Amino acid sequence: MTTAAAVESTAVAPQRIGQIAVLVQDVERATAFYRDVLGLRFLFAAPPGLAFFECGGVRLMLSRPEGESGGTSTIYYVVPDLRAAYDALSARGATFIDEPHLIARMPDHDLWMCSLRDSEANVLALMSEVRPPAAR
C-alpha cells in the first residue's frame, strides 16, 4: 500500500465499535432486563422508543425493528471523518442507504451517521462524533 493510500485508509477505516443496536419487541421490558437483570448502566431514553446503555465503552441501543434494518441488529462503526469514509467507500462500490446526516447534538459533540449494506445485505452504520472547535 502506498503512503497516500495508507493515509486515506486510516482516515476512513473504522476505529472501533461505537454502538450496537439490539432489536426488541418491547423496549420498556427490555430496558428493565438490561438495566435491572444484566446491570448495564442506563444512559438515557429517547423518543420514540429508544433506550441507551453503556457497556465497556460501547453504547448499546434498544429499539423496535423498523425501516431499512429488515429486522436485524446493527453494528455502528466509529470513523474519524464520516464524509471522507462515505466518499471513499462509495468509490469502492459500497451501497449506502442514506448520506451522512446529523443525528443529535450532545453537550460536547454532534453525532453524525449514515447506513450502508454489506455484501450479504446486512445493515451497517458509520458514526462520527464531531466536536465543535471550542470543545477540542
FENQUI-V506917 format. One record per backbone hydrogen bond with DSSP energy under -0.5 kcal/mol. CO is the residue of the C=O (numbers start at 1). NH is the residue of the N-H. Records with the same first field share a line. If there is no record, write none. Layout:
CO=NH ; NH
//
This chain:
2=6
3=7
4=8
5=9
6=10
7=11
8=12
9=13
11=81
16=18 ; 78
18=59
19=76
20=22 ; 61
21=23 ; 74
22=63
26=30
27=31
28=32
29=33
30=34
31=35
32=36 ; 37
33=37 ; 38
34=40
40=42
41=54
44=52
46=50
50=46
51=62
52=43 ; 44
53=60
54=41
55=58
58=55
59=20
60=53
61=22
62=51
63=24
66=69
67=70
69=72
74=21
75=77 ; 125
76=18 ; 19
77=127
78=15 ; 16
81=85
82=86
83=87
84=88
85=89
86=90
87=91
88=92
89=94
90=93
94=96
95=117
101=113
104=106 ; 111
109=106
110=112 ; 130
111=103 ; 104
112=128
113=101
114=126
115=97 ; 98
116=124
117=95
118=121
122=118
123=75
124=116
125=77
126=114
127=79
128=112 ; 130
129=131
130=110
132=135 ; 136
133=136
//
